[in-house]
């Protein structure tokens, strides 16, 4: 199902390296066990995908941040794979849920996210969940209590 979603034009536009995403997921019990993957459900209907991870563990894979301490800074990724659920608030709900999980389960200090500037839907979802944009670092962030 995720393979189908990642190959949809409106998703492929933002998730460029489909094979990399699928490789990470296939290795989720080994090499990428530090990434928490979820299928988003509406009742019994799978509608999307999301994940979160401690940025400390992802330091070697990303070039847009540098984190020196485990447990402080997390990041998220999310998509709505079923077109019938687009533009209906599900993305906003997914980001809120991920934010809450990271805040209350992981006790993180902040979440950072770097969608592309042209991804207006994702940027809007983040802002509607209280994320702010850091112009200098070019990513969204939310400080947690």
N, C-alpha and C positions, 0 to 999 in steps of 0.2 A: 504493500500500500504506500509506504513512504517513497519507494522508487517511483511509483506513478505520480505522486504529488510533486516530488523534486524535479520531474521532467515537464511539468506544466509550465507554459510560457510565462505566466505572471509570477511564478515562484522562481523559475530558472533565471529570471532577470536579476534576482537578488542573491540567490544561492548558486553561484556560478559553478562550483566544483562538485557536481553531483556525486562523482565517484569518491571524493574525499569524505563527504558526509556519510555515505553508505559504508565506507571502510571504517570510520570511527564507530558507527553503530554496530557493525559486525564484530568489532573488537571491544564492545562495551563491558564484557566480563573479564577482560585481560588488560591490555595496554591502555584502554580509555575508561577504566572503571571509575575514574574520578569525575566523569561527566554523568550527570543524572538525566536520563532520557525518559520522555513521557509521550504517550499518544493522548491527544485531547479528545474527550468523548462528550457527546450530547446524548445522554441516556445510553443506549446500546450502539449508537452511531459514531464511528470514528470520524472526526472532522479536522484534525490538525495534529501538529507535532510541536513539542517544546523541549528545551533542555536548559540546565544551568550547571555552572561549574565554578570552582574556586580558581580565580585568575592566577594564583601562585602556581598551580599545577599546569596551567596553560602557557606559562611564560615562554617556553621554547617554541610554541606553535604560533604565537601572535607577535606582530611587530607594532601594534598601536598602543600598547601599555607595557609597563614594567612594574611588577609587584614583588616586594621583598619579604612579606610575611603571610603565612598561611592563615586562612580564616577571616581576613579583613575585607577583601574585595572579591566580589563574584561578578559573573556576567551571565547573560541569558540570550537564547535564540528562540524564535517562535515562528510558526506559520499556520495559516488556515488552508488546508488542502482541499476542502470541499467547497466549491464555488458558491453553493447555496447558502453558506454561512458567512460569506464576505460582507463587510460593511453593515454588520448587525450587532456589533459590540462584543463579539466573541474574542477578538484579539485583545481588546482592553481587559476583558475578564481574565484571560490567560496571563497577561503581564501582571495583573494585580495578584493573582494566585501565586505565580513564581516569586514575586516580590515578598509576599507574606511568608512563603516557605523559607526563603533565604533569611528573612529577618528573624523569624521565630524558631526555626529548626537549626539553622547554621549560625545564628547570632552574629551575622556579618555587620560591618560598619558601613559598607556602601556597595552599590551595584553600578557597574559601568556597562554601556552598550554602545556599539558603533554601527548603526545602520547607515547605508549610503544616504547622502543629502537628498538625493532625488526620490528616495523611498518615503514619500509624504505620508502614506498611511501608517507606516511603522513609526515615523517621527511623531505623528499626532497621537498614536496610542501611548507612546512613552510620556509625552507631555501631559496627556489627560490622566496619567497615573502619578503625576507629581515629579517626574524626572525633569532636570534642567540640562541645558546644553552648555558645555564648556567650549567656548570659541577657540581657546588656545590649544586645548588637547584634542579638539574635534571629536568629542563623544558626549553622549548623554550620561548623566549620573544621578543617583539618588542616595542621599545620606540616610542611614537608618538609625533608629534609637537604640 
